[in-house]
């Protein structure tokens, strides 16, 4: 069967539309939960165990979305992205209107499912509609939507409104994003007639290991960086600025695609891992001041978005006709790493202190240099 022409001159419009849906699904529907935990706990009378259960529900919804994403994307990548936006919006709305914690938990699951659907769907759509010369840039720039969402939601905990009002505003924003996505996302001719692999292909294991490592090394930062900064004497406002810096700096992760085109995926991946380790290690300093904390946030935000974007490129090389399938394997590994590392980091912090946790995490990040071995790194173009 002849290969269909798959090219979109305005690749940036597809990347931008994908990025705003990713911003909604990750920046608002998934990651905005953390800074509001004290308010949720006060409203619903949650214990630390209850907070942990709700966090687990978010992960469960995310996993459900990942499981559904390959089949949904094979049917229609465009519809999958729109469905992700609908799911995130519905989940945020349920949380805003929840009369009790059960409905609130259901909203978390629905919102998390949107995050699980969106990245495979966007990657599949870009693979089907963007020409090969621009595809890497489109993938990595679309992936920076997470940073955009984090930056947009970072300062909302400082607002004087009650959290239900803020969450209702998030849901309203989600409705707008859904309408924009439905209008702006291109229609795809679909993948070529090459059958998709039913399971992992040769080379998938190194990708998953790399993704698990991202999860393991990012979880302590997502979970404990704010408390580490408070422990070091920084004010809540300074910590909020650091959270916002993660999001703004995350937009720089979009440069990873062009860098990989010029220097190679392996070289850029290892350089990014090294910068990530440096950023994490800054929080291991006995007294990281505001400048060091902001630098740490900038390095973490930019490298996290770059590393996840590079995973998308890696997955697309392994599954050229079904990138959604490869990204599902990758992001499942990332989620597994985060799920396992969060409680482990908490236990280590209780015994060794949070500074030691960040120092150890930075050392773990350097395991990525094992990718110098050709069988453990990304495949060539």
N, C-alpha and C positions, 0 to 999 in steps of 0.2 A: 504494500500500500504506500502510495506517495505521502511523504511527510507534508503536513499542512503548513502553510506560511503562518508564523506566529510573530507578529511584530506590531508594536504600537509606537508611533513616532513620539508622542507625548508621554513617555514612560513616567515622567515625574507626576503626572496627574493621577495615574494609577497608584503610584507609591504614596502620594499625599492622601488619597481617599482611603487606602489601606491603613495608613498611619493614624488617621483620626479615629478609625474604628478600633485599632489596637490601643490607642490612648484611652478610649472609653472603657474597653474591656479589662485592661490591666491597670491603668492609672487611677481609675475611679471604682470599677466594679470589683477589683481584686486587692490592690495594694493600699487604697485609701482607708481600708478597715483598721489598720494598725494604729495610726495616730489617734483614732477615736475610741480606742478600747476603754479608757477611763470613763468616758461618757456612757458608752453602752453598759458598762458594769454598773454604773450608778442607776441607770434607768431600769434595767432588768434584774438588779441584785445579783450579778454574776460573781462567782468565786473564780479563783485562778483556774480551777478545773473547768468551769463553764466556759471561760474565755478560750481555753485550749480546745474544748469540744467544738466551739463555733469555728475556730481556725481550721480544725480538721474537716468540718463540713465544707468550707471553702475549697480545701484541697480535693475533697471527694467530688464536688461539682466540677472542678477543673479536670480531674481524671475522667469523669464521664464525658466531658466535651472532647477530650483527646481521643477517647475510644470511638466516638461517633464521627470524628473529623475526616478520616480517610474515606469512608464510604460516602459521607455527605459531599465531600469535595469531588469524588469521582462522578457523582451525579450532577453537581453544579457547584463549581468553586465560588461563583458570584453569589449564588443563593446561600451558600454556607457562611460567607462573610456577613451578609445581611441578617441571617439568622443569629449570628453571634451578637450583632448589635441589638437585635430584638431581645435576646436572652439577657444581656447585660442590663438593658433598660428595664425590663420586667423585674429582674431581681432587685435592682435599686429601688424601684417603686414599691415592691413588697416590703423591703426593709424600712422604707420611710413611713409606710402606713401600718406597720405591724402593731397589733394591739397587745401581743405577748411574744415571748421569746421563741415559741414554736414557729410562728409565721416568719419571724425575723430570721430564724435558721433556714427555713425554706427559701427565703430570698437570697441568702448567702449561697446556697447550692445552685440556684438558677443563675445568679450573677457569675459564679465561678465557672459554670458550664460555658458561658460566653467566652471567657478567656481561653478555655481549652479548645474551642472551635476556631478562634479567629486566626491564630498564626498559621496553622496548616492551610486554612482556606485562602488567606492572602497570598501565601507562598505559591500555592497551586495556581491561583488566578494570574499572578505575575509570570509564572512559568508558561502559561498558555497564551498570554497576550502581549508580552514584552519581548522584543528581539534579543538575541543572544548577546549582542555587544553591550546592551544596557541592563541586562537582567540582574547582574550582581549588585550594581548600584541601586537598582529599584528594590531589591530584596532587603539590603541593609538599611536604606533610608526608611522604608516602610516599618521596619522593626524598631526604629527609634521612637515610634509612637508611644511606647511605654514611658520613655523619658518625658515626652510632651505631656502625657497624662499626669505623671508624678509632679512635674513643675506646676501644672495648672491646679492641682489639688493640694499642694504642699501647705499653703497658708490658710486653708479653710478651717483647721482646728482653732485658729485664733479669732474667728468670727464670733460675734456676740449672739448669733442666732442659735436656737436649739438644733441638735443634730438631725431631727426629723425634717426640719425645714431645709437644711443643707442637703440632705439625701434626696428630698423631693426635687431640689434644684438639679442635682446630679441626674435624676431620672428625666427631668425636662430636657437637659442637655443631651441625654442619650436619645430621646425622641428626635431631636434635631439632627444628630449624627446619623441616625438610622435613615432618615429621609434623604440626607445628602448622599449617603452611601448607595441607596437604591437608585438615585439619579446619576451619580458620577461614575460608579464602577463600570468598567467596560464589559460588554458581553463577549463571551469566549467561544471560539469554535470547538472547544473541548480538547482533550489530549489526543495524541496520535493513536493509531490503532495498535500500538505495541501493548501487549498484555502486561498488567501490573503484577509484580511479585506478590505472592500470597503472604510472605513473611519477610524476615530480615535477609538482606543480600550480603554477599561477601564484602567485608569492610564495615559492616554496621556496628560491630562490637567496639572498635576504637571510638566511633562517634558517640556511642552511648556512654562509654567510660569518660570521655571528655565532658559530656553533658552532666553526668553524675558529679564530676569534680566541680563544675560550675555551681551546681546545687549545694554541694557540701561547703564550699568556700563562701558562697553568698548568703547562706541562711543566717550565720551569726551576725552579719552586718545588717540584714533586714530586720532581725529580731532584737538585737542587743546594742546596736550602735547608739541609739538615743539614750538608753540608760547608761552606757559607757561614758558619753559626753557629760551627762548629769553628774556621774560619779567623779569626773575630772574637774567639776566646778563650773561647767558652762551653763548658761541660763536656758530656760525653755525656748526663748525667742532665738537664741543662737543655734540651738538644736534644730529649730524649724528652718532657719536659713540653710543649715547643712542639708536637711532633707530636700529642700527646694533645689539646692546645688546639684544633688544627685540627678534630679530630673533634667535640669538645664544642660548639665555636662553630658547627660546621656544622648543628647542630640548629636554630639560629636561622633557617636558610634556609627553614624551613617557613612563616615569616611572610610570605614573598614572595607567596604566593597571595592572602592577604587584602589585602595592600598593593596588588596589581595590580587587585583588584576595586574598590578605592576610588579609587586615583590613576591607574590605567591602566597597561597593560603596558609601553608605551614609556617613560613617566616612571620607573617603578620599575626597568626594565632599565638605563636610563642612570645613575640614581643608584647602582645596585649596581655598575656598571662603574667609576664614579668612586671608590667606596670600595675596590674591588679594586685599582685602580692605586695608591691611597695605601698599602694594605697591602704590596704588592710593593715599592714604593719605599723602605719602611722598611729593607729589607735592603740597600739601596744605601748606607746611611749608613756612614761609615768604621769606626765602632766601635759597632754596635748592641748595647746592653746587654740584660740579661734582660727588663726592662720593655718595651723597644721590640720585642724578638723575640717576646714573648708577644702584644703588641698586633698585630704583623704576622701572626702565626699565626691569631689570632682573626678578623681582617679577611679573611684569605685563606679560612679555612674557611667562614665564614658567607657570603661573597660567591660562592665557588665553588658551594656547594650551592644558593644562591639563583639564580645564573645558569643552572645546569643545570635547575633546576625551572622557571624562566621559559621556557627552551627547550621544555620539555614543554608548557606552556600555549600557546606560539606554534605548535608543531606541531599541537596539538589544534584550534586555530582553522583551520589550513589543511586538515586532514584530520579533520573532525568525526566521520565514521563509522569511520575507520580510523586513529586516533591512533598506533597502533604503526608504521604505515608512515612517518608524518611524523617520529616520534622516531628511527626507524632512519636516515633521511637526516641528522637533526641529530647524532646520536651518532657516525655515521660521519665526519662533518665534524670533530667534536671529536677523535676518535681519529686522523684524518689530521693534524690540527694538532699533536697531541702527538708523533706519530711523527716529523714533520719537524722540530719545534722542539728536541727533546732533543739530537740530535747537533750542531745548529747552535749551541745554547747552550753545549755543551761546547767547541766550537771557539772561540767568542768568549771563553769564560772562560780558555782557555789563552793567548789573545793579549792580552786586555784586563783580565782579572781578573773574579772572580765578582761583585764589587760593581757593576761597570759593566754586567754582564749584567742584573742586577735593575733598575738604573736605566733601561736601554733597554727592558726588558720593560714597565715601568710606563708609559713613553711610548707603546709599541705599544698598550697597553690603552685609551688615550684615543682610538684610532681609532674606537671604538664610538660616539663622538659624531656620526659621520657619519649615524647613524640618525635624526638630527633631520630629514633628508630623508625624506619620507613613503614613497618607493619603497624605501628601504633599511632601514626599521624594521618592527616587527611590525604586522600588520593590525589594524584596529579590531575590537571585539567583533562 
